[in-house]
């Protein structure tokens, strides 16, 4: 029995390692895969880079994401961090720091020659 003690300890350590590290990581990867496979036009998402926008077109590996009126960017589907359920973007930030507004007057902008 004394010869089996290290083997039993090793087996228990491997089970604990799997339960606390590998299993949650696999579950999270599976949830992310389901998220990106379930995206449809009109969904609000946030990318891993922090870009927030509405999905305008879903292709095999890429999404067309509208980030502002008439501003569409192309992002990889794998770059989607999460889906945003709230239509009010300020709900994403506890302090309401996100301010989205259009410039009222473009004449204040200076053109740089160079």
HELIX and SHEET records of a PDB file:
HELIX    1   1 UNK A    5  UNK A   17  1                                  13    
HELIX    2   2 UNK A   18  UNK A   22  3                                   5    
HELIX    3   3 UNK A   23  UNK A   37  1                                  15    
HELIX    4   4 UNK A   77  UNK A   79  5                                   3    
HELIX    5   5 UNK A   89  UNK A   92  5                                   4    
HELIX    6   6 UNK A  106  UNK A  108  5                                   3    
SHEET    1   A 5 UNK A  71  UNK A  76  0                                        
SHEET    2   A 5 UNK A  62  UNK A  68 -1                                        
SHEET    3   A 5 UNK A  52  UNK A  58 -1                                        
SHEET    4   A 5 UNK A  44  UNK A  47 -1                                        
SHEET    5   A 5 UNK A  80  UNK A  84 -1                                        
END                                                                             
